[in-house]
């Protein structure tokens, strides 16, 4: 597990998240710890190195 920092696509606050490199490709939704809006996260690892990270708002 390692910590990754990014900006929330809603409130633009810097937030951090723990990522698990043992799962090579992940897509999931997690709420922003500041504004509580849902963020769709897409994460990919190769050889336990982060090669893709996207944090996108969910269109409602």
Number of C-alpha atoms within 10 A of each C-alpha: 10 10 9 12 10 14 14 23 17 16 12 11 14 13 13 15 14 10 16 17 18 11 12 15 15 14 12 11 15 13 12 20 14 13 12 12 17 20 20 17 15 15 20 19 18 13 9 13 10 17 12 11 15 13 19 16 15 12 6 3
